[in-house]
Amino acid sequence: MSLREAAHDMREELVRLRHALHREPELGLDLPRTQEKVLGALAGLPLEVTTGDRLTSVTAVLRGARPGPTVLLRGDMDALPVSERSGARVVSELPGRMHACGHDLHTTMLAGAAHLLAARRDRLAGDVVFMFQPGEEGAGGAKIMIDEGLLEVSGRRPVAAYALHVISSVLPQGVFVTRSGPIMAAADRVVVTVRGRGGHGSMPHRAGDPIPAACEMVTALQTMVTRGFDVFDPVVVTVGSFHAGTADNIIPEEARFEATVRSFSAAAHARVQERIHTLLKGIAAAHGLEVEVVYDVSYPVTVNSSAEVDFTADTVREVFDEHRFIRAPQPFTGSEDFSFVCDQVPSAFIALGACPDGTDPARAAYNHAPEAVFDDAVLPEGTALYAELAERRLAQETPA
């Protein structure tokens, strides 16, 4: 029986686990109920299981029957602070929390792959590390797991790493998409506080008004992007929060705004930080005000290995169908903390279309939306690909 056939045979078990995870979504680095479900799903398998110290991660090592290299498979587990309005048959039972990004599917598929590969342990020459990760949604769980020894847990560093991510719209169901080079953007957070002198709204010349200066900064950031950066190495700056003042006739002492910054190369990532500081300090000085710029570097660019992408493409075409693989012409503008793994291990980050059958992908709600729906039909397909990538990659490293 092929891995794909075996994955479809365990469809009911996969759906049960996914629904259990979906009903009880958890946030951030502390996912005790999720961890408990994952440990239960792995119980009885010939795995070396460890849990995290600073987060509720689960790391499981499957030792092949013969010695060889290590391959790593990642599945993230955390949810989002979103109130679900999907209308799906199974919905979140915890108010204000939802698996709106499909991490419950990733966790399920990775657990399924552990079952498939454990049943074929005698065929493996090498080890497989299953990385069940909390805190992808902004908490940097992957970096913490690496700091706690993830990449050395099998006794040798992985020769390759793979991560799947479902998408609820845009892509047709069951289509796998990836690309060589940058696949996801770097993401940073900027918090800007403009400080002036409060006063009466009728006499602005007697005060130091921070609001016009802050507004000028917001506009100038957009001009900086269009005039300071190559359109073929883009930068995106979006101001998502702006707060100032308490009444219409009071000039406040300060104005504050926050922005997200996305970039797609290490060079642009470094340069945009410098340009933002210089620009905002210059505008503040021109207004005779002070500005504090806090630039938090969050996730680096997620960069795929060309060799691992080609290997993934070949695997998808052989296991599924020629038309089930698409090479993305450009990166996605979201960000991923799998980037920390990619920085140290040749990797492939792969998107999987999970749009409900019969729904137009162009009109379906995107990841993170309260209405986002992910089809259970992709669970066996993602499970099979995880397992195939690991088994075939180990075989590729083993001399004939």
Secondary structure as UniProt FT lines:
FT   HELIX           3..9
FT   HELIX           11..23
FT   TURN            28..29
FT   HELIX           32..42
FT   TURN            43..44
FT   STRAND          47..51
FT   STRAND          58..63
FT   STRAND          66..76
FT   TURN            95..96
FT   TURN            100..101
FT   HELIX           103..119
FT   HELIX           121..123
FT   STRAND          125..133
FT   HELIX           141..147
FT   TURN            148..149
FT   HELIX           150..152
FT   TURN            153..154
FT   STRAND          160..167
FT   TURN            173..174
FT   STRAND          176..178
FT   STRAND          181..184
FT   STRAND          186..195
FT   STRAND          199..200
FT   TURN            201..202
FT   HELIX           204..206
FT   HELIX           210..228
FT   TURN            231..232
FT   STRAND          235..244
FT   TURN            248..249
FT   STRAND          250..251
FT   STRAND          254..263
FT   HELIX           266..286
FT   TURN            287..288
FT   STRAND          290..299
FT   STRAND          302..304
FT   HELIX           306..319
FT   HELIX           322..324
FT   STRAND          325..327
FT   TURN            337..338
FT   HELIX           339..342
FT   TURN            343..344
FT   STRAND          347..353
FT   TURN            357..358
FT   TURN            361..363
FT   TURN            367..368
FT   TURN            370..371
FT   HELIX           376..378
FT   HELIX           379..397
//
